[in-house]
Amino acid sequence: METLNVLGKYGGGRLENVPAIQHSNLFRRVRENFHFELFLRGAHVLLSPYYTVLRGESFPELAGYIAHSEEFLDSLKDFIVATLFVYSAVIEENASYLASEQDVLLGRLRYRDHGRFEVKFYSHYQDELLNAYSDKIFLGRAFIDLKKFEKEHLGLAELFHSLLEQNAKVQERAVHKLRYYDDYKKPYLDELDYLVKELNTEALERVKLVPRSDLKGASTVVLIETIDNLLHLQNLMIEMRDFTVEFENKLRLAEETSFVKHLFKFSKDLTNAIEFLSKLHYLMAHKVSRYPLLGC
């Protein structure tokens, strides 16, 4: 019940720190088809865009909360979609899974601490949502802090810390899920662990040089330096992604199906992170160039 208790502290009214953003059709459709999934009483409860319970157990506390919190939940959707637009590339990277009117986005909230949530995103096809729920596709994750929308250093420290966390989970699950663990430990698991930790060490130093707040007041010199740092980190990430894909292919050939899905989620997070750095690079390069692209 912790998730419901935390959300209940906001009193059911709209969050006041949601930025007003004019979205494209893709982001508007994502918002309109957004399904919350909450972890309550030891199980996941799926809510429709209109907050009816689609999967899981409904109970009086949940029904009472929803009845008085639709305005808050609407603003929470806006908060999450705005976060995806500003501090992520999950939607752009996975547009092919979200382009149809039948495609829906599931946002699985998991409470972390002090108003912070991890949100895992999945896509599904509307007509198959209830009958084949396990066929949902993992798209990525994001982190939100309901106390503030803006993220320091463009949320990059959070991004790289998450990759470190997911690597630890991959290493732990490999011990229990791989049938031939020893065959994969040294050539793949140890190498992946080294690459992730090397990336994190580099990132911790370079992220400090990224503007602490937004980019509006950053000088051209700072922006150019930031672009160079992001490109360096991106190159390390691409190397890691290529290695991870090779490992995935090896596992699929060996039919290590119970473990490969966990490595796939890590690979997906990594791909999304690479795309986000590309997104930032484009925005900064455009600002530096001062070229009036499309009249902007």
N, C-alpha and C positions, 0 to 999 in steps of 0.2 A: 504493500500500500504506500510505500515511500514516495513513488512517483506522483500518485494522486495527491498526497499531502503537500508536496512541494508545489505542484501546480495550483492547488487550492489556496495557497498563500497570496496569490495575485488577485483574489477577490472576484473573479469572473469578468472584470472589465478589461478593456483593450490595453495591451502593452503600449506604453507611451514612447518607446524608443525605436519604433519600426520606421525605417526610412521610406519616403515616398518615391517609388521607382516606377517609371513607365516601362512595362515589359513587352517583349515580342510575343507573337502568337504562341510560340513553344512554351515560354515560361508561364504565360497566362493559362494554357491548357494544363500544364503541370500543377498549377495552383488549384484549378477547378477540379481536377481529378485526384487530389491529394488525400490519401487515407492514413490516418494515424494508427500506429500500433503501440500499445502501452503494455508494459510488463507489470501485471497486477496479480496478487495472490499466487505467485509462482508460475503464472502462465501468461501467454501473449493474448491480448484482446485487440481485435481489429475493428476500427470504426470507419464507417462510410464517410464521404465528404460532408454529409449532413448529420454525422455523429450518432448514427444508429449502430448497434453492435452487430457485426457481420460474422465474426468468429470469436469463440471464447465465451466465458460465462459473464452474463450481466448480473449485477447485484445492486441492492438499494443504494449503497454509497456512490457507486459509479453513476447510476441513473440520476441521483440527486445532483451530483456534480455537473453532469452534462446539461441538465435542465437549467442551471443557473450560470453556465460558463460558455455559451456559444460565442459570445462576443470576444471573450478571451481566446478561445480556440481558433477563431477566424484570424485574429491578430497574430497568434502563434504560427499559423500557416504562412502569413505574410512575412514574418520574421525569418522563418526557415528558408523560404523561397528567395528572399532578399540576400540571405547569407550565401546561398548557392550561386546567386548572380555575381556577388561582389568578391567572395573569398573562396571560390571553388570553380572547377570546370566539370563537375559531375554531370550536369545537364548537357552541356555541349558535347562532351566526350561520348555520351550515351544517347544522343538524339535519335538514333535509329530505333531505339527501344521505346521511345516516347512520342513519336511523330504521329501515330494514328489516334483517331478519336477514341478507339477502344483501349488504348494503352493507359494504364493508371500507375501512379507513383505511390509506393508505400514508404512511410517514414517511421521507422521503429525507434522510439525514444527510450534511452536508458539513462537514468539519473547517475551523475558522477558525484558532484559535490558543489555546495555553495551556489546553487542556481545554474550550474553547468550540466549540459546534457550531451551525450554522444547520440547522433542520429544516423542509423544505417538505412540506406535507400535500396529499394528493390522495385523492379517493374513487373507488371503482370498484364494479362489480357482480360478485360472486364468480364467477358462471358465465361471465362474459365477460372475466375478468381476464387470462387467457393468450392468448385468441384475438383480443382487441381492446384490447390494453394501451394503445395510443395514445389511446383514448377516455377515459382517466382525466380527472377534473375537478379543477382546482386549487382548493384551499380556503383557503390562506393559509400563513403561516410563523410560526415561533417560534424563540427562541434559548435555548440551555441552556448552563450552565456546570457541568461535572461536579464541580468543587471545592466548589460551594455551591449550594443551592437558592434561598435568599432573594435577591431583587433589590432594589437600592437604589431609592428613590423609586418603588416599585411597578413597576419595569421601564419607566417612561415614557420616560426618556432614550433607552433602547435602541430603543423603538418609533419615536420620531420620527427617530432617526438612520437607521433602516432605510428609512423613507419617503424620506429624502434620498438614500440609496444607490440605491433603486429608480428614483427620478426620473433620476438620472445614467445608469442603464442604458437607460431609455426614450429619453432624449435621444440617446444614442449609437446605439441600434438604429434610431431614426427615420432617421438619415442613410443607413443601408444598406438598410433595408427598405421605406421609402416610395417609391412610384413618382414621386409629385409632391411631393417634400419641400418645395420653396419655397412651395407653396400652403398648407401647414400650419404652417410655421415661426413666422411672426409672430402669427397670430391664435390659435394653439393651443399649440404647443410652448413658445414664449417665455412665454406667459401661465402655463402650467402650471409652468414652471421658477420664475417669480416667486412664484406662490402657495405652492409647496413651501418655498422659501427663506424667505419671510415667516413661514410656519407654524413652521419650525424655529427661527428667531430668537426668536419669541414663546415657543415651548415651552422653549427653553433657560433663559429667565429664570423662567418660571412653575413649571417642574418643580422648581427649587431650593427652592420654598416648600412642596412636597409633603413629608409626613413621610419621613424618610430610611429608616426601617425599616417595620415593620408599623403598623397603625392602632390597636392595642390601647391604647397609652398616649397617643394624641393627644387634645388638649383639644378641647372643643366649638368654641372660637374658631378653632383651626387647621383643623378639619374643615370648618367653614363657608367659610373662606377658600379651602381646597383645592377645594371644590365649585364656587365661583365661577370659579376659575382653569381647572378642567377644562371647565366649560360654555363659557367663552370660547374655549378651544382647539377644542372640539367644533364650535362654530359656524363657525370657520375651515375645519375639515375638511369639514363638510357643504357649504360653498360650493365647496370644491375638488372634492368628489365629484360635485356637480351639473355642474360644468364638465367633469369627466373623462367623465361619462356622455354629455354632449352631443358631446364629441370622439369617443368610441367610436361613437356613432350615425352621425356624419358619415363616419367611416372605413368602416363597414359598408355604407353606401349607395354609397360609392365603390369598394367591393370591394377595399379595402386589407387583404386577409386575412393577408398575411405579417407585418404589423406589429401589427394590432389585438390579437392574442393577448397581446403583451407589455404593451400598455396595459391589457388586461383584468386581468392579474395585479396591476398597480399599483392599479387600481381596487378589486380584491378586498382587498388589504392595507389600503387606506384604509377600506373599509367595515368590516372586522374591527376596526380601530383605533377607529372611531366607536362600535361596539358595546361595545368594552371600556371606553371612557370612560363609557358609559351604565351598564354593570355596576358600575363603581366609584362612580358618582354615586348609584346606588340603595343600595349598601351603606353609604356614608357618610351619606346622608340618613336612612336607617333608624336608624343609630347616634345621629345628632343628635336625631332626633325622640323617642327613648326610648319609642316606642309599641310595646307588646308584641304585635307582629304574629304570629299563629299561636302565641302563647305563647313566642316567642323573646325 
